[in-house]
Amino acid sequence: MTDMTARIAVIVPCYNEEAAIATVVRDFKAALPGAVIYVYDNNSKDGTAARAREAGAVVRTELRQGKGNVVRRMFADVEADVYVLVDGDDTYDASAAPALIRRLVEDGLDIVSGRRVATGQAAYRPGHVLGNWLLTTLTSVMFRVKLNDLLSGYRIMSRRFVKSFPFTAEGFGIETELTVHAVRLLMPMAEVETRYKERPEGSVSKLNTYRDGLRILFTIAALVREERPLVFFTTIAALLMISSLLLGTPVVLDYFHTGLVPRLPTAVLAVGFMVLGFLSLASGLILDTVTRGRWEDKRMAYLAIPGPQDLKLP
C-alpha cells in the first residue's frame, strides 16, 4: 500500500450541549485544520444542533436515544482513516489531538485512549473517580485490560478498528465495549495522559453515578458471558455446586447416622443445584468453542482492513 494522506474525522455525540458544543467544534477545527467535524445530535431539547452548525460542524441526527446508539450510527456513516471520538461537553483538551493522532500513526496502533488528568477539583468528582476505578479494575481482571481510565470519552481510532466493531451497548457502556473489542482482537493500543477540564457554565452532566454505573456493570457481565463464556458459566457452576454441597451435606450425614432422609425437599433442592451446576459447566465448554470460532471470524474481518501505519499525516 502506498502512502496516502490521512482523512481525519472528529466525531462528537451530543445531547443538550448548547453551552459547550460551539467551543468544542472551534477548538478541534483549530487543532486539526484538515479534519471534518461531525456532530451527531441525539434529540437535544436546546439549540445544540444550531450552535454546532454555526461553528462549522457537519450536523446529523440520531433519533434512538443513548450514546451507544449515536456512536454506532457515527461508525457506520462516517468514512475516514483516523477517527477522533470526543464528548461534546468541552472537558477534553482539543490541543492534544495532533499528538495523539501522531502516536496512533507512527506506532501503528488501532486505538489511543486519553487518560483523564483533572485540572481542577470540580472537573472529576470523587464518586466518578471511585466508580471508574472499580469498573476499570473489574474489567482489567476479566479481560486483562492494561488501562487506567476505562471510561474516557476521548479516543483516537484507526479505520480498521471502527469498521470491524460490532457492538450492542445503547448507553454509557459503549466505552467498555470499545476497550474490550480492542483487547479481545489483540489490537495494538496505548493510553496517553490528557488534561480534563471542568464543564463550562450552563453545561450539565448526563451521567448518573448509580444508574449508569449499574448499566456499565451489567455491560461488563454481558461481555464476559459473550466473550469469555467458560469463565462466566464456570463461575455460575461453582456457585451452584457449592450451594448444593452446603445444603446436601447435612442430609447425607443424617442418612448415614439414622438411615433416613428427614429433609426430603432439601435433598431434592441439593440434587437440583448440582445438576444445574453440571449443565452450566457443559454450557460454558460448548459456548467457549463457539466463541473461539466467532473470534477468528472477527479477527479476519479486522485484518482485512489496512492499518494506520502507511498513512501520511496532513
DRENVEXFI-828739 format. One record per residue (C-alpha): chain; x, y, z; residue number from 1; residue in three letters. Coordinates in pm, 1 decimal. Layout:
N
chain_px_py_pz_n_res
A_X_Y_Z_NUM_ALA
...
//
This chain:
314
chain_px_py_pz_n_res
A_0.0_0.0_0.0_1_MET
A_135.9_341.3_-95.3_2_THR
A_144.7_630.3_147.1_3_ASP
A_-174.7_834.3_149.4_4_MET
A_-275.7_1146.7_333.6_5_THR
A_-494.6_1052.6_627.4_6_ALA
A_-856.6_1160.1_626.1_7_ARG
A_-933.5_1267.4_981.7_8_ILE
A_-1284.5_1283.0_1123.9_9_ALA
A_-1374.9_1424.4_1463.6_10_VAL
A_-1699.4_1258.0_1572.7_11_ILE
A_-1894.1_1416.6_1857.1_12_VAL
A_-2205.1_1257.2_2012.8_13_PRO
A_-2422.4_1527.9_2167.4_14_CYS
A_-2727.7_1569.9_2385.8_15_TYR
A_-2823.4_1912.7_2521.6_16_ASN
A_-2475.7_2068.9_2493.1_17_GLU
A_-2575.2_2413.6_2366.0_18_GLU
A_-2341.9_2581.4_2615.6_19_ALA
A_-2031.6_2386.9_2508.9_20_ALA
A_-2059.4_2245.7_2157.5_21_ILE
A_-1955.1_2557.1_1964.7_22_ALA
A_-1632.4_2578.3_2166.5_23_THR
A_-1562.2_2209.1_2105.3_24_VAL
A_-1608.4_2249.3_1729.3_25_VAL
A_-1393.5_2564.2_1709.0_26_ARG
A_-1114.8_2416.0_1923.7_27_ASP
A_-1091.1_2097.9_1715.5_28_PHE
A_-1104.2_2293.3_1389.1_29_LYS
A_-808.5_2496.7_1516.8_30_ALA
A_-616.8_2189.6_1638.5_31_ALA
A_-692.4_1980.3_1327.6_32_LEU
A_-744.4_2219.6_1034.0_33_PRO
A_-781.8_1940.1_778.5_34_GLY
A_-1033.2_1736.8_977.5_35_ALA
A_-1408.0_1721.8_925.1_36_VAL
A_-1605.4_1776.1_1246.0_37_ILE
A_-1923.2_1565.5_1269.2_38_TYR
A_-2173.0_1642.8_1544.3_39_VAL
A_-2448.4_1385.1_1590.3_40_TYR
A_-2737.7_1536.4_1783.8_41_ASP
A_-2933.5_1287.6_1995.1_42_ASN
A_-3276.2_1456.5_2027.3_43_ASN
A_-3147.5_1764.1_2209.1_44_SER
A_-3413.4_1994.1_2352.5_45_LYS
A_-3194.7_2304.1_2322.5_46_ASP
A_-3002.1_2470.2_2042.3_47_GLY
A_-2714.6_2219.9_2025.8_48_THR
A_-2755.9_2146.0_1654.6_49_ALA
A_-2780.9_2514.0_1557.4_50_ALA
A_-2474.0_2613.7_1761.7_51_ARG
A_-2269.9_2327.2_1612.1_52_ALA
A_-2373.2_2415.8_1257.8_53_ARG
A_-2288.9_2783.3_1312.3_54_GLU
A_-1942.8_2682.2_1438.1_55_ALA
A_-1875.1_2490.0_1115.4_56_GLY
A_-1959.3_2129.3_1200.4_57_ALA
A_-2143.2_1878.4_983.0_58_VAL
A_-2456.4_1814.9_1190.1_59_VAL
A_-2658.9_1494.8_1173.3_60_ARG
A_-2932.0_1345.6_1391.1_61_THR
A_-2971.4_1008.6_1560.9_62_GLU
A_-3326.3_952.0_1689.8_63_LEU
A_-3256.7_644.2_1901.7_64_ARG
A_-3167.1_772.3_2247.2_65_GLN
A_-2838.6_675.0_2408.9_66_GLY
A_-2469.4_737.2_2349.1_67_LYS
A_-2413.8_382.1_2226.3_68_GLY
A_-2678.3_427.9_1956.4_69_ASN
A_-2514.4_753.2_1845.4_70_VAL
A_-2165.7_602.8_1827.4_71_VAL
A_-2297.9_303.8_1633.3_72_ARG
A_-2451.5_542.2_1377.9_73_ARG
A_-2134.0_751.2_1351.7_74_MET
A_-1916.2_445.6_1296.3_75_PHE
A_-2147.9_330.3_1018.5_76_ALA
A_-2190.4_666.2_841.9_77_ASP
A_-1856.0_842.8_862.7_78_VAL
A_-1575.9_745.9_624.0_79_GLU
A_-1223.3_835.2_736.7_80_ALA
A_-880.1_686.4_806.7_81_ASP
A_-847.0_824.5_1159.5_82_VAL
A_-1139.3_888.6_1393.4_83_TYR
A_-1129.7_1120.6_1693.8_84_VAL
A_-1416.0_1036.7_1930.1_85_LEU
A_-1479.8_1306.5_2189.2_86_VAL
A_-1767.6_1417.3_2408.8_87_ASP
A_-1938.4_1747.2_2331.5_88_GLY
A_-1910.9_1893.1_2681.6_89_ASP
A_-1580.1_2082.1_2635.7_90_ASP
A_-1399.0_1888.7_2908.4_91_THR
A_-1132.0_1730.7_2685.6_92_TYR
A_-820.4_1901.4_2552.4_93_ASP
A_-850.5_1955.6_2175.9_94_ALA
A_-488.5_2072.6_2151.2_95_SER
A_-371.9_1719.9_2245.2_96_ALA
A_-537.8_1564.6_1937.6_97_ALA
A_-245.5_1609.6_1690.1_98_PRO
A_-2.5_1436.0_1926.4_99_ALA
A_-247.6_1152.6_1991.9_100_LEU
A_-304.3_1103.0_1618.3_101_ILE
A_69.1_1108.8_1553.4_102_ARG
A_115.9_840.6_1819.9_103_ARG
A_-152.1_626.2_1653.4_104_LEU
A_2.9_651.9_1304.6_105_VAL
A_372.9_638.1_1391.7_106_GLU
A_333.1_338.5_1623.7_107_ASP
A_78.3_161.5_1400.1_108_GLY
A_-181.8_147.7_1677.0_109_LEU
A_-554.5_94.0_1644.7_110_ASP
A_-667.0_293.5_1946.0_111_ILE
A_-513.1_562.7_2164.4_112_VAL
A_-716.2_641.9_2473.8_113_SER
A_-688.6_973.4_2655.9_114_GLY
A_-639.6_911.7_3025.8_115_ARG
A_-807.5_1195.7_3214.1_116_ARG
A_-593.4_1410.9_3440.7_117_VAL
A_-817.4_1663.4_3615.0_118_ALA
A_-707.5_2027.5_3605.7_119_THR
A_-943.7_2124.3_3888.2_120_GLY
A_-1113.4_1954.3_4181.8_121_GLN
A_-1461.1_2000.1_4032.3_122_ALA
A_-1362.1_1851.3_3696.1_123_ALA
A_-1361.1_1489.9_3813.5_124_TYR
A_-1598.3_1423.8_4104.4_125_ARG
A_-1479.0_1178.3_4374.1_126_PRO
A_-1777.8_948.4_4315.1_127_GLY
A_-1694.5_924.0_3945.6_128_HIS
A_-1325.7_862.0_4024.5_129_VAL
A_-1414.4_575.2_4259.2_130_LEU
A_-1668.1_427.4_4018.3_131_GLY
A_-1424.7_448.3_3727.7_132_ASN
A_-1154.6_278.3_3935.7_133_TRP
A_-1385.8_-4.8_4041.6_134_LEU
A_-1514.8_-69.6_3688.7_135_LEU
A_-1165.4_-39.6_3537.2_136_THR
A_-1026.5_-284.4_3793.4_137_THR
A_-1308.3_-533.4_3730.7_138_LEU
A_-1261.3_-513.9_3353.4_139_THR
A_-884.8_-548.6_3392.9_140_SER
A_-931.9_-871.3_3587.1_141_VAL
A_-1192.4_-1015.3_3349.7_142_MET
A_-1027.3_-919.1_3019.7_143_PHE
A_-664.6_-846.5_3114.0_144_ARG
A_-701.6_-482.1_3010.5_145_VAL
A_-397.7_-264.1_3078.5_146_LYS
A_-571.7_72.3_3104.6_147_LEU
A_-613.8_312.2_3394.4_148_ASN
A_-917.2_501.8_3262.0_149_ASP
A_-1171.5_264.5_3112.3_150_LEU
A_-1447.5_524.4_3077.8_151_LEU
A_-1258.1_800.4_2899.2_152_SER
A_-1464.0_965.7_2626.1_153_GLY
A_-1156.2_1079.1_2431.0_154_TYR
A_-1024.5_816.0_2189.7_155_ARG
A_-828.1_816.6_1865.2_156_ILE
A_-913.2_515.0_1649.1_157_MET
A_-798.2_363.5_1321.6_158_SER
A_-1034.2_280.5_1037.8_159_ARG
A_-988.1_-92.9_1085.1_160_ARG
A_-1088.4_-58.9_1449.6_161_PHE
A_-1405.6_136.7_1368.6_162_VAL
A_-1517.7_-69.5_1071.2_163_LYS
A_-1464.1_-405.8_1243.4_164_SER
A_-1656.8_-311.5_1554.6_165_PHE
A_-1994.9_-483.0_1605.4_166_PRO
A_-2135.7_-361.0_1935.9_167_PHE
A_-2466.3_-364.5_2119.3_168_THR
A_-2442.2_-107.1_2400.2_169_ALA
A_-2700.4_171.1_2392.6_170_GLU
A_-2576.8_399.5_2670.6_171_GLY
A_-2251.5_474.8_2851.5_172_PHE
A_-2149.5_107.3_2832.4_173_GLY
A_-2007.4_191.3_2490.1_174_ILE
A_-1670.8_289.1_2642.7_175_GLU
A_-1640.5_-57.4_2796.8_176_THR
A_-1725.2_-227.1_2466.1_177_GLU
A_-1468.7_-16.7_2279.5_178_LEU
A_-1194.5_-130.8_2514.1_179_THR
A_-1296.4_-496.9_2528.6_180_VAL
A_-1324.2_-514.6_2148.7_181_HIS
A_-965.1_-393.8_2112.4_182_ALA
A_-835.0_-629.0_2380.2_183_VAL
A_-1015.4_-939.4_2254.6_184_ARG
A_-895.0_-889.4_1895.3_185_LEU
A_-535.5_-833.1_2015.8_186_LEU
A_-524.6_-482.3_1869.6_187_MET
A_-222.7_-263.8_1947.5_188_PRO
A_-335.3_15.4_2178.2_189_MET
A_-198.6_279.5_2412.5_190_ALA
A_-311.0_522.8_2680.4_191_GLU
A_-184.0_881.0_2698.7_192_VAL
A_-248.8_1135.5_2973.5_193_GLU
A_-463.0_1433.2_2867.5_194_THR
A_-598.9_1732.7_3054.2_195_ARG
A_-957.4_1706.8_3177.8_196_TYR
A_-1137.0_2037.4_3241.7_197_LYS
A_-1447.6_2142.9_3427.4_198_GLU
A_-1767.1_2173.1_3228.1_199_ARG
A_-1846.6_2526.8_3115.0_200_PRO
A_-2123.5_2715.3_3292.0_201_GLU
A_-2463.8_2601.1_3168.4_202_GLY
A_-2347.5_2250.2_3072.7_203_SER
A_-2489.4_1968.2_3286.6_204_VAL
A_-2354.9_1612.0_3309.5_205_SER
A_-2585.4_1342.6_3168.8_206_LYS
A_-2410.2_1070.0_3370.3_207_LEU
A_-2599.6_935.0_3671.7_208_ASN
A_-2339.8_781.9_3902.4_209_THR
A_-2550.5_491.9_4031.9_210_TYR
A_-2785.2_423.4_3740.1_211_ARG
A_-2518.8_437.9_3470.3_212_ASP
A_-2267.9_263.2_3695.6_213_GLY
A_-2506.6_-32.2_3723.0_214_LEU
A_-2564.8_-27.2_3347.7_215_ARG
A_-2190.7_-38.8_3283.8_216_ILE
A_-2159.5_-322.2_3536.3_217_LEU
A_-2427.5_-519.2_3351.8_218_PHE
A_-2248.1_-444.4_3023.8_219_THR
A_-1927.3_-591.5_3167.1_220_ILE
A_-2118.7_-901.9_3281.4_221_ALA
A_-2276.6_-940.0_2936.7_222_ALA
A_-1937.4_-904.3_2769.3_223_LEU
A_-1789.1_-1170.6_2997.3_224_VAL
A_-2078.6_-1401.5_2902.4_225_ARG
A_-2029.1_-1335.5_2530.3_226_GLU
A_-1650.5_-1316.2_2510.9_227_GLU
A_-1542.3_-1547.9_2794.8_228_ARG
A_-1833.8_-1789.9_2838.2_229_PRO
A_-1620.2_-2057.0_3005.1_230_LEU
A_-1531.5_-1815.7_3286.9_231_VAL
A_-1890.6_-1691.4_3313.7_232_PHE
A_-2062.4_-2029.9_3324.4_233_PHE
A_-1789.9_-2196.1_3531.9_234_THR
A_-1842.4_-1929.2_3797.3_235_THR
A_-2216.6_-1999.1_3797.4_236_ILE
A_-2146.7_-2373.3_3808.5_237_ALA
A_-1914.8_-2330.2_4106.6_238_ALA
A_-2174.7_-2127.1_4297.8_239_LEU
A_-2444.8_-2384.6_4227.7_240_LEU
A_-2222.9_-2677.0_4325.6_241_MET
A_-2109.4_-2509.0_4647.2_242_ILE
A_-2473.6_-2435.8_4734.8_243_SER
A_-2559.3_-2799.1_4662.8_244_SER
A_-2284.0_-2923.5_4893.6_245_LEU
A_-2384.4_-2685.2_5173.1_246_LEU
A_-2747.2_-2797.4_5150.9_247_LEU
A_-2681.0_-3165.7_5088.7_248_GLY
A_-2402.7_-3243.8_5335.0_249_THR
A_-2625.8_-3236.4_5647.7_250_PRO
A_-2882.1_-3454.6_5468.1_251_VAL
A_-2616.8_-3713.6_5377.9_252_VAL
A_-2477.8_-3712.7_5735.1_253_LEU
A_-2827.1_-3766.3_5874.9_254_ASP
A_-2876.5_-4060.2_5638.3_255_TYR
A_-2551.9_-4225.7_5748.8_256_PHE
A_-2645.6_-4183.2_6116.1_257_HIS
A_-3014.9_-4278.7_6101.1_258_THR
A_-3073.2_-4443.0_5763.3_259_GLY
A_-3348.0_-4184.9_5699.2_260_LEU
A_-3386.6_-3875.5_5485.2_261_VAL
A_-3598.2_-3647.7_5706.7_262_PRO
A_-3549.2_-3337.5_5492.0_263_ARG
A_-3653.4_-3460.5_5150.5_264_LEU
A_-3719.4_-3112.4_4997.1_265_PRO
A_-3368.4_-3003.9_5094.8_266_THR
A_-3224.5_-3318.5_4939.1_267_ALA
A_-3415.2_-3260.0_4616.4_268_VAL
A_-3302.2_-2895.3_4608.3_269_LEU
A_-2937.3_-3000.3_4663.5_270_ALA
A_-2957.1_-3252.4_4379.5_271_VAL
A_-3122.1_-2992.3_4154.3_272_GLY
A_-2845.9_-2739.2_4224.2_273_PHE
A_-2578.2_-2998.8_4143.8_274_MET
A_-2747.4_-3094.1_3815.8_275_VAL
A_-2780.9_-2727.4_3718.0_276_LEU
A_-2414.1_-2678.2_3805.4_277_GLY
A_-2304.7_-2953.3_3566.3_278_PHE
A_-2537.2_-2816.3_3296.4_279_LEU
A_-2382.5_-2470.5_3340.3_280_SER
A_-2032.6_-2616.1_3314.1_281_LEU
A_-2128.0_-2803.4_2996.5_282_ALA
A_-2280.1_-2484.8_2851.1_283_SER
A_-1958.3_-2297.0_2918.3_284_GLY
A_-1747.0_-2561.5_2743.5_285_LEU
A_-1973.8_-2564.2_2436.1_286_ILE
A_-2007.4_-2186.3_2411.1_287_LEU
A_-1631.7_-2141.1_2455.2_288_ASP
A_-1579.6_-2339.7_2133.3_289_THR
A_-1840.7_-2129.2_1953.1_290_VAL
A_-1682.0_-1807.5_2081.0_291_THR
A_-1341.5_-1911.0_1950.4_292_ARG
A_-1491.7_-1952.5_1603.3_293_GLY
A_-1655.5_-1609.2_1625.1_294_ARG
A_-1327.5_-1461.5_1746.3_295_TRP
A_-1144.3_-1599.8_1443.0_296_GLU
A_-1408.5_-1453.6_1207.7_297_ASP
A_-1387.0_-1110.2_1371.8_298_LYS
A_-1008.6_-1122.1_1367.9_299_ARG
A_-1007.6_-1199.0_993.9_300_MET
A_-1251.0_-911.7_926.0_301_ALA
A_-1024.4_-680.6_1125.1_302_TYR
A_-708.6_-790.2_941.4_303_LEU
A_-876.7_-738.5_602.2_304_ALA
A_-872.8_-360.1_657.5_305_ILE
A_-537.3_-177.5_614.9_306_PRO
A_-378.8_-41.5_931.1_307_GLY
A_-277.4_319.6_1000.2_308_PRO
A_99.5_273.1_968.8_309_GLN
A_107.2_366.8_596.9_310_ASP
A_-88.0_687.9_640.1_311_LEU
A_71.2_1029.3_589.8_312_LYS
A_-45.9_1299.9_823.7_313_LEU
A_-153.9_1630.8_667.2_314_PRO
//
